[in-house]
Amino acid sequence: MATASKEQQLRLYYWTLYRAWGRQHWWPARTRFEVIVGAYLTQNTAWTNVERALRQLRSQSLLNLKGIRDTPLSELEQLIRSAGYFRQKARRLKTFVAFLDSHYGGSLSRMFAQPTGKLREQLLALNGVGPETADSILLYAGQHSVFVVDAYTRRVLERHAILPAGAKYEEIRALCEQALNVGAGVPARAMAAGESQLDFDRPASPDPVALLQGRGRPRLNGTAHTPSPMSLARRTPVAQIYNDMHGLIVGVGKHYCLKSRTKCDECPLQKFLPGVK
């Protein structure tokens, strides 16, 4: 039997993880701006710390453009203190709002209407925005078809010998996008509906309105979040696949492909490890 290409392997990973865990409902947020703030705050810290900072901002009705724009820097620093590096992150949030005001009149809709490549370059030019943060903003806030690469992605692909240690971010992103951009083997009729074939084989999903009201919550798998307005936002089928694949890989990294140890025997991807028959 011919050896599967790297792209074929990644498509198999997607199907395997999706079959095991389903939709991941990333990013957990109510608004596009909340996604952007979260993308900044999650740098070099755990998501639980970010959630505390977001709650602080929300409790003061400051989790919006005007709130970040008008809040004095010193006050903003204290509100997001739980996220760590709070002085840097406060300045970076102010920088983003200033950029949005000067380039797009404070309109996220105008900003996200820009071509992906152009907007990505602009975001990367901002202080404190690296590729992962820029791509998180593009994919999760703007619904652009960009794959997000993080430490979990690197770890999983390295341990499965798909990419060498030290592979560059853009090399990993290009491989993942090429592998998954064809729809990860999703039938055309399913892609047209924005769903995977697996969804046709599953019971009907709970009513989104009921989910947002806290009723009929599904059992969470992997690193799945409870559905939120942003996770339920309209996006292209390819952007949905990138969205879910990133969340699915995070689930592998957090629960099985740990940094200091592995739990391969329990992992859905165990059968794909080199040397496993």
N, C-alpha and C positions, 0 to 999 in steps of 0.2 A: 504494500500500500504506500502511495506517495506521501511524503511528509507534508503536513499542512503548512501553508505559508503563515507568516506572522499575522497578516490580516485575517486569514481564516481562523487562526487560533483565537484572536480577539473577538471575532464574531461568535465563536463557540462559547467563550467566556460570558459574553453578554447574554446569550440565550440561556445558558446554564444558571446564571445568577438571577435572571429575570424569572425563570421558571421556579426557582427556589423562593424568591423574596418579593417579586412583583414591583410595582411602582414605588419609588422612594419618596416622592413628594418633596423634592428640594426646590426652591430654598424656602425654609419656614419663615414667612414674612407676610405682612398685610399690605405693604406698598413697595413700589420700586425703590423709593428712597431708603426704606428700611433695609432692603437687600444691600444697597450700596454702603450704608453705614456698617452693616454687619460684615461686609467684605473687608472693610478697613480694620474693624475691631478684632476680627478673628486672627489677624496676623500674629504669629508666635504666642498663641494662647489657646486654651481649651474653650470649646463652644459654651460650656456652662458659665464661664466668666463673661462671655459676650452677652449671654442672655440676661445676666444681672445688670449689665450696663444698659442694655436696651430697655429693660424694665424701668430703670431710673429715668431715662430720657422720656419714655412714654408717660410715666407718672406725672411728669412736669409739663406734658403736652409739647415736648421739644423734639420729638422724633419726626421732624419735617424740615424742609428747606429753611423756612423762616426761623425756626427754632435754633438750628445750627448757625445760621447767619447772624442772628441777633444776640445770642448768648455770649457774654464775655468769655474770653479764652480761659481764664482761671476757673470760672464756674463750670465750663464744659469739661475741663480736665478732671474736676472732682466727680462729676456725674458719670464719667466713663472710667473711673479709677480701677474698677474691678477687672477691666480688660487688659491691664498691664500696659507698660510703655505709654501711659495715658497722656503725657505731655506731647510726645511725638504724634500720637494718633489724633489728638484734638487739633493740632496745627494742620495735619493732613486733611481732616474733614473740612476745616475752614478753607484750605486751598482748593479742595474739590468744588465747594459751593461758589467760590470766587471764579473758578474756571467756568462753571455752568452759567453763572451770571454774565460773564464777559463774552463768552462764545455763543451762547444759546438763549440769552435773555431769561435765564432761570428756568427754562423749559426742558424737562427730561424727555418729553415727546419729540421735540426738535433734535435733541442730542441723539436719541436712539434711532432716529430716522436716517442718520448718516450711514454711508457704506461702512461695513464692518472693519475693513482695513484702515480706513481713515480714522475712525473713532478709536480703534485700538492704538494707533500711533499716538493720538492725542492723550489718551489715558496713560500710556506708558511714559509720556513726557512729564507727568505730574510727579511731584515729590512723594515718595513712599508707595508708588504704584509699580509693582513688578508684574511679570506675565500672569501669575496665578490670580492676583487681585483684579487685573484688567479683564481677564477672561471670565472670572466669576461675575463681574459686573455686566459684561456683555451677554453671557448666557442666561444668568438667573434674573437679572433686572431688565435687560433689554430683549431677551428671547432671540439673540443672534446665535447662529449655528457655529459655535466655537467650543472646542473641547477643553475642559479644565484639567490641568495636570497638577497633582500635588504629591506629597511625600509617599502617600499610600500607593499611588499609581506607579511611582518609581520602584518601590519595594516589591510589589507584586510582579511587575514585568521583569525585574532583575532576577528574582528568585525562580521565575519560570523560564529563565534564559531566553526571553523574547528580545530583551535589549541589554547591552552591557552596562556595568556600573559606570556612572559618570556620563551617561547619555544626556545630551543637551535638551533643555525644555522643548525647544521648537522641533527637535527630532521626534520626541515622544508625542507631542501634539499632532504632528503631521501623520504619524503612523496611526494613531487612534482615529483621527478624522477620516483618513483614507479607508480604514477598515470598516468604520461604522456609517460613513456617509452614504453607502449604497443601501442603507436600510437594515443592515445586519441580517440580511436574508429574509426580511419581512415581505410577505406577499404584497403585490401591488394593490389589491383591493383593501388590505388592511392599512397600508401606508396612506391611501387616499382618505381613510377615515381617521387617520392620526392614531391608530392603535396597532398593536402587534397581534399576530395570529394567536398568541397565547391568551389574549384577552377574549377572543371568541370562544375559547375552550373553558373559560372561567365563568362562575356565576356572575350575574349582573352586578356592577359596582354599586355601592350605596349611593343614595342621592347626595350630590355635592352640597346642596343647601343644608341637609340634615347633618352632614359632616362638619360644616362650618359652625353649626349651632351646638356641636358637641354630642350629637345623637348618632348612633349607629357607627361608632368608631371601629375601624378594622383593627385586627391584630397587627402590630408593627413588627417588621422583619428587617434584618440587616441593620441599616441606620435610617430606616424609614421614619418620616415625620408624619404627624397628623396633618391631613390636607389643610392648606391655607389658601387665601386668595391668590398669592403669587404662585404657589405650586400648581394651582388649577388654571393659571393664565393660559390664554391661547398661544400656541407656538407651532412651528412646523414639525412634521414628524421627525426630521433629522435632529432638530434641536431637542425634541423630547427624548430621543435615544441618547444623545450626549448627556442630557440632564440625568437620566436614570443610570447610565453606565458609570458616571462619576460617583453618584451616591452608592451604587452597588459595590464599586471598588473600595470606597471608604468603609463599607460594612465588612469587607474581607480584611482590610488592614486593621480595623479596630478590634475585631473579634477573633481572628484566626492568624493572620500574617503579622503578628506583633513584632515590634522592633527588636526586643531582646529575646524572644522565644517564638516558636511557631506551634500552631495547633492544626497541622495539616490533615491529620486523620479525620477531623471534624468538619473540614472546609469543603464547600461544594466544588471548589476548583482542584481538589487534591488529585483527581484522576488525570489532570493535565500536567502535573509536575514531571520534569525530565526524569526518565528512568522508571516511571510508574507504568505498568502494563495493565 
